Amino acid sequence: MALRRRLRQWWLARVPARHTWKLTQRNIYILPTRAGFIFALTLVLMLLASINYQLNLGYALSFLLAGAGLVSMHLTHGTLRGLTLHLRPAPAVFAGDAALLEIVFTNRGGVRHGVGLHFEDRGAHGPSFVWIDVPAQGQASAHVSIVPPRRGLHPVPLLVVETLFPFGLFRAWTLWRPAATVLAWPRPESPAPALPPTGAQGDEPAAPTRPGSSGAEFDGVRAWRRGDGLRQVLWKKVARSGELVSRDSAGQAARELTLDWNATRGDDVEQRIARLAAWVLEADRQGHAFALSLPGRELHSGRGEAQRRAALQALALWA
């Protein structure tokens, strides 16, 4: 097993990581299948019987089938030769969820039938196996998925593209190591804990609102900031001035949160990150502006989809 593992590591080290993978004669391998070996053995027996009994029709049938086998080998290899593979950027997912990978096959030749795609290590990455046909002078997409077990960046596993077309007598395949990664966000704590006090860090109390005012009362306008929702934009002023401006409410400061590492409790790092992830999702759901404070990493206050993704990415990559 150790020798086999070393040979596999040596073999995989010879496969470079690339964003695109063009299939040529230099990176396509072909061998007979079990059916191919049985077919070859049958041909040998037929030829021996024809020689022994001097059967002219036996000679003709043996050589006819042998020629069909050679043509099958050529067609099997040609099914992959000339294809170009490209992996589209994979969306980020939470740790433990399936990340769907889309591989695009580009074909500049004739139609290709029976092209299969799967991970090289199917035992570790699941039984994903996809068969597609690639149209002539066109493209086709295949989808496989991986499940990142923990937060962070995960390299896309080694992919195998293969075909048995047309008769299943030969198997042609290639190995592709995509130069891409999948980002796994930390799994949020469940059930989600209550948000920390608003408007301050740690135990500092939230800034009080003015008597008789509501959180939607406007003090004025300010320049548009990334993360502002569409409802905050003053479209009438935008139409007149041509500049993006947003509402600045008196209660905005009171609704701003600082999600601080020190506000979490416990010695388990992953548990504290899971709590911060839950706070990020809850603050975004409630429409709060929030900042994130991690040891050695600060994320300035903001709101919206971009702020949520930036916070989750910071948590995923923090070490």
VOLO-96241 format. One record per residue (C-alpha): residue in three letters; residue number from 1; x, y, z. Coordinates in steps of 0.02 Angstrom, whole numbers. Example, Ala and Ser with C-alpha at 12.3 -4.5 7.8 and 13.67 -1.06 7.14 Angstrom:
BEGIN
residuo; num; c1; c2; c3
Ala; 1; 615; -225; 390 .
Ser; 2; 684; -53; 357 .
END
This chain:
BEGIN
residuo; num; c1; c2; c3
Met; 1; 0; 0; 0 .
Ala; 2; 143; 120; 40 .
Leu; 3; 225; 85; -128 .
Arg; 4; 60; 110; -217 .
Arg; 5; 34; 274; -126 .
Arg; 6; 208; 335; -175 .
Leu; 7; 180; 287; -356 .
Arg; 8; 14; 379; -356 .
Gln; 9; 93; 535; -282 .
Trp; 10; 233; 527; -410 .
Trp; 11; 106; 509; -549 .
Leu; 12; -4; 651; -488 .
Ala; 13; 148; 764; -472 .
Arg; 14; 170; 747; -660 .
Val; 15; -3; 822; -691 .
Pro; 16; 12; 1013; -692 .
Ala; 17; -127; 1122; -622 .
Arg; 18; -208; 1223; -761 .
His; 19; -364; 1328; -786 .
Thr; 20; -399; 1248; -955 .
Trp; 21; -354; 1075; -1017 .
Lys; 22; -339; 1037; -1202 .
Leu; 23; -342; 853; -1246 .
Thr; 24; -207; 799; -1366 .
Gln; 25; -113; 639; -1406 .
Arg; 26; 13; 683; -1269 .
Asn; 27; -113; 677; -1125 .
Ile; 28; -240; 545; -1180 .
Tyr; 29; -213; 365; -1126 .
Ile; 30; -301; 213; -1198 .
Leu; 31; -310; 29; -1148 .
Pro; 32; -425; -117; -1188 .
Thr; 33; -569; -147; -1069 .
Arg; 34; -618; -317; -1001 .
Ala; 35; -738; -334; -1147 .
Gly; 36; -595; -289; -1263 .
Phe; 37; -484; -428; -1196 .
Ile; 38; -627; -553; -1213 .
Phe; 39; -655; -492; -1390 .
Ala; 40; -471; -515; -1432 .
Leu; 41; -471; -691; -1356 .
Thr; 42; -625; -734; -1459 .
Leu; 43; -538; -676; -1618 .
Val; 44; -387; -785; -1579 .
Leu; 45; -498; -937; -1553 .
Met; 46; -593; -902; -1713 .
Leu; 47; -430; -885; -1810 .
Leu; 48; -362; -1049; -1738 .
Ala; 49; -523; -1139; -1781 .
Ser; 50; -519; -1068; -1958 .
Ile; 51; -339; -1126; -1981 .
Asn; 52; -377; -1299; -1911 .
Tyr; 53; -532; -1329; -2017 .
Gln; 54; -478; -1223; -2167 .
Leu; 55; -634; -1115; -2160 .
Asn; 56; -623; -973; -2284 .
Leu; 57; -775; -887; -2210 .
Gly; 58; -696; -904; -2039 .
Tyr; 59; -542; -812; -2102 .
Ala; 60; -651; -675; -2176 .
Leu; 61; -753; -655; -2017 .
Ser; 62; -599; -654; -1905 .
Phe; 63; -510; -520; -2006 .
Leu; 64; -671; -419; -2025 .
Leu; 65; -698; -416; -1837 .
Ala; 66; -514; -376; -1807 .
Gly; 67; -529; -227; -1925 .
Ala; 68; -685; -169; -1833 .
Gly; 69; -589; -178; -1670 .
Leu; 70; -447; -71; -1740 .
Val; 71; -572; 58; -1804 .
Ser; 72; -655; 56; -1633 .
Met; 73; -487; 96; -1551 .
His; 74; -462; 243; -1670 .
Leu; 75; -638; 310; -1638 .
Thr; 76; -621; 293; -1449 .
His; 77; -461; 394; -1447 .
Gly; 78; -531; 521; -1570 .
Thr; 79; -684; 551; -1461 .
Leu; 80; -576; 642; -1333 .
Arg; 81; -441; 712; -1446 .
Gly; 82; -466; 898; -1481 .
Leu; 83; -585; 936; -1336 .
Thr; 84; -546; 1084; -1222 .
Leu; 85; -603; 1086; -1040 .
His; 86; -634; 1240; -934 .
Leu; 87; -697; 1252; -754 .
Arg; 88; -811; 1398; -715 .
Pro; 89; -781; 1487; -548 .
Ala; 90; -866; 1389; -409 .
Pro; 91; -982; 1485; -291 .
Ala; 92; -939; 1488; -106 .
Val; 93; -1038; 1372; 7 .
Phe; 94; -1050; 1336; 192 .
Ala; 95; -941; 1195; 258 .
Gly; 96; -1035; 1031; 242 .
Asp; 97; -1141; 1089; 94 .
Ala; 98; -1116; 1027; -84 .
Ala; 99; -1021; 1143; -201 .
Leu; 100; -1079; 1121; -380 .
Leu; 101; -939; 1128; -509 .
Glu; 102; -977; 1166; -692 .
Ile; 103; -853; 1101; -821 .
Val; 104; -874; 1168; -998 .
Phe; 105; -821; 1057; -1144 .
Thr; 106; -777; 1151; -1304 .
Asn; 107; -776; 1052; -1465 .
Arg; 108; -703; 1120; -1628 .
Gly; 109; -730; 958; -1723 .
Gly; 110; -870; 835; -1755 .
Val; 111; -998; 776; -1628 .
Arg; 112; -928; 677; -1480 .
His; 113; -1035; 544; -1397 .
Gly; 114; -1021; 460; -1228 .
Val; 115; -896; 573; -1139 .
Gly; 116; -887; 536; -952 .
Leu; 117; -826; 644; -808 .
His; 118; -789; 598; -628 .
Phe; 119; -665; 627; -487 .
Glu; 120; -507; 522; -486 .
Asp; 121; -534; 475; -304 .
Arg; 122; -717; 426; -307 .
Gly; 123; -707; 350; -134 .
Ala; 124; -662; 517; -52 .
His; 125; -768; 636; -157 .
Gly; 126; -925; 537; -188 .
Pro; 127; -991; 436; -335 .
Ser; 128; -1013; 584; -452 .
Phe; 129; -1010; 516; -629 .
Val; 130; -1082; 612; -777 .
Trp; 131; -1101; 563; -959 .
Ile; 132; -1129; 695; -1093 .
Asp; 133; -1128; 718; -1281 .
Val; 134; -1033; 867; -1352 .
Pro; 135; -1110; 940; -1511 .
Ala; 136; -1006; 977; -1664 .
Gln; 137; -927; 1151; -1663 .
Gly; 138; -1012; 1186; -1497 .
Gln; 139; -1005; 1171; -1308 .
Ala; 140; -1081; 1063; -1173 .
Ser; 141; -1077; 1075; -983 .
Ala; 142; -1060; 939; -853 .
His; 143; -1087; 961; -666 .
Val; 144; -1006; 870; -522 .
Ser; 145; -1005; 918; -339 .
Ile; 146; -890; 909; -189 .
Val; 147; -929; 934; -5 .
Pro; 148; -794; 1036; 86 .
Pro; 149; -788; 966; 264 .
Arg; 150; -720; 1124; 347 .
Arg; 151; -702; 1310; 317 .
Gly; 152; -564; 1381; 206 .
Leu; 153; -503; 1362; 29 .
His; 154; -510; 1186; -45 .
Pro; 155; -423; 1139; -208 .
Val; 156; -532; 1056; -338 .
Pro; 157; -490; 869; -339 .
Leu; 158; -412; 782; -488 .
Leu; 159; -539; 751; -626 .
Val; 160; -546; 607; -749 .
Val; 161; -623; 625; -923 .
Glu; 162; -652; 460; -1011 .
Thr; 163; -749; 373; -1148 .
Leu; 164; -792; 196; -1201 .
Phe; 165; -873; 247; -1365 .
Pro; 166; -917; 164; -1482 .
Phe; 167; -913; -21; -1431 .
Gly; 168; -839; -20; -1257 .
Leu; 169; -687; -120; -1315 .
Phe; 170; -564; 17; -1266 .
Arg; 171; -560; 148; -1130 .
Ala; 172; -478; 316; -1167 .
Trp; 173; -452; 439; -1026 .
Thr; 174; -358; 593; -969 .
Leu; 175; -317; 667; -798 .
Trp; 176; -347; 852; -764 .
Arg; 177; -296; 950; -609 .
Pro; 178; -395; 1113; -614 .
Ala; 179; -303; 1267; -548 .
Ala; 180; -456; 1320; -448 .
Thr; 181; -516; 1319; -269 .
Val; 182; -683; 1314; -180 .
Leu; 183; -713; 1433; -35 .
Ala; 184; -805; 1356; 112 .
Trp; 185; -883; 1478; 236 .
Pro; 186; -891; 1425; 418 .
Arg; 187; -1048; 1333; 469 .
Pro; 188; -1152; 1455; 575 .
Glu; 189; -1200; 1409; 752 .
Ser; 190; -1375; 1336; 766 .
Pro; 191; -1488; 1391; 843 .
Ala; 192; -1426; 1567; 807 .
Pro; 193; -1378; 1664; 965 .
Ala; 194; -1445; 1837; 1002 .
Leu; 195; -1352; 1982; 924 .
Pro; 196; -1233; 2084; 1034 .
Pro; 197; -1286; 2261; 1089 .
Thr; 198; -1300; 2384; 945 .
Gly; 199; -1207; 2546; 922 .
Ala; 200; -1055; 2497; 1025 .
Gln; 201; -915; 2372; 1046 .
Gly; 202; -912; 2244; 1184 .
Asp; 203; -1018; 2297; 1332 .
Glu; 204; -1034; 2481; 1285 .
Pro; 205; -1219; 2528; 1283 .
Ala; 206; -1305; 2573; 1120 .
Ala; 207; -1317; 2757; 1075 .
Pro; 208; -1488; 2825; 1126 .
Thr; 209; -1606; 2897; 998 .
Arg; 210; -1678; 3070; 1017 .
Pro; 211; -1844; 3081; 1110 .
Gly; 212; -1993; 3076; 996 .
Ser; 213; -1894; 3017; 846 .
Ser; 214; -1902; 2852; 755 .
Gly; 215; -1765; 2750; 672 .
Ala; 216; -1828; 2804; 501 .
Glu; 217; -1821; 2993; 537 .
Phe; 218; -1698; 3079; 423 .
Asp; 219; -1560; 3197; 480 .
Gly; 220; -1508; 3230; 299 .
Val; 221; -1420; 3148; 156 .
Arg; 222; -1248; 3081; 126 .
Ala; 223; -1149; 3011; -19 .
Trp; 224; -1196; 2835; -70 .
Arg; 225; -1089; 2700; 10 .
Arg; 226; -1062; 2523; -46 .
Gly; 227; -1188; 2413; 41 .
Asp; 228; -1330; 2541; 46 .
Gly; 229; -1496; 2466; -3 .
Leu; 230; -1603; 2530; -145 .
Arg; 231; -1731; 2598; -22 .
Gln; 232; -1600; 2713; 53 .
Val; 233; -1561; 2797; -113 .
Leu; 234; -1646; 2967; -141 .
Trp; 235; -1693; 2943; -322 .
Lys; 236; -1767; 3117; -343 .
Lys; 237; -1602; 3197; -294 .
Val; 238; -1510; 3073; -405 .
Ala; 239; -1620; 3126; -552 .
Arg; 240; -1583; 3310; -520 .
Ser; 241; -1398; 3302; -480 .
Gly; 242; -1343; 3142; -564 .
Glu; 243; -1249; 3088; -406 .
Leu; 244; -1296; 2942; -296 .
Val; 245; -1348; 2997; -122 .
Ser; 246; -1428; 2900; 21 .
Arg; 247; -1537; 2940; 169 .
Asp; 248; -1446; 2970; 332 .
Ser; 249; -1563; 2928; 476 .
Ala; 250; -1546; 2974; 658 .
Gly; 251; -1565; 2794; 710 .
Gln; 252; -1432; 2727; 594 .
Ala; 253; -1290; 2739; 721 .
Ala; 254; -1396; 2647; 848 .
Arg; 255; -1422; 2505; 725 .
Glu; 256; -1239; 2482; 683 .
Leu; 257; -1158; 2328; 756 .
Thr; 258; -980; 2277; 793 .
Leu; 259; -963; 2089; 790 .
Asp; 260; -812; 2070; 901 .
Trp; 261; -709; 1913; 929 .
Asn; 262; -694; 1960; 1113 .
Ala; 263; -884; 1960; 1130 .
Thr; 264; -887; 1772; 1099 .
Arg; 265; -855; 1651; 1240 .
Gly; 266; -763; 1486; 1249 .
Asp; 267; -595; 1409; 1209 .
Asp; 268; -648; 1320; 1049 .
Val; 269; -593; 1429; 902 .
Glu; 270; -710; 1348; 778 .
Gln; 271; -858; 1369; 895 .
Arg; 272; -820; 1555; 913 .
Ile; 273; -806; 1574; 724 .
Ala; 274; -971; 1483; 704 .
Arg; 275; -1053; 1608; 823 .
Leu; 276; -983; 1755; 727 .
Ala; 277; -1046; 1679; 565 .
Ala; 278; -1220; 1662; 642 .
Trp; 279; -1212; 1845; 697 .
Val; 280; -1162; 1899; 521 .
Leu; 281; -1311; 1809; 444 .
Glu; 282; -1433; 1875; 574 .
Ala; 283; -1369; 2055; 560 .
Asp; 284; -1385; 2046; 371 .
Arg; 285; -1560; 1973; 384 .
Gln; 286; -1615; 2115; 498 .
Gly; 287; -1536; 2247; 385 .
His; 288; -1408; 2310; 512 .
Ala; 289; -1244; 2390; 464 .
Phe; 290; -1106; 2293; 550 .
Ala; 291; -918; 2286; 568 .
Leu; 292; -815; 2131; 604 .
Ser; 293; -668; 2128; 723 .
Leu; 294; -551; 1978; 724 .
Pro; 295; -376; 1963; 799 .
Gly; 296; -266; 2042; 667 .
Arg; 297; -411; 2075; 549 .
Glu; 298; -537; 2218; 542 .
Leu; 299; -684; 2237; 424 .
His; 300; -759; 2411; 417 .
Ser; 301; -944; 2440; 443 .
Gly; 302; -1062; 2409; 298 .
Arg; 303; -1220; 2320; 249 .
Gly; 304; -1292; 2219; 108 .
Glu; 305; -1240; 2068; 8 .
Ala; 306; -1061; 2127; -20 .
Gln; 307; -1033; 2156; 167 .
Arg; 308; -1106; 1986; 211 .
Arg; 309; -995; 1895; 87 .
Ala; 310; -841; 1993; 140 .
Ala; 311; -873; 1951; 324 .
Leu; 312; -901; 1766; 289 .
Gln; 313; -744; 1760; 182 .
Ala; 314; -642; 1842; 320 .
Leu; 315; -706; 1711; 443 .
Ala; 316; -672; 1570; 321 .
Leu; 317; -491; 1620; 290 .
Trp; 318; -447; 1677; 466 .
Ala; 319; -316; 1569; 550 .
END
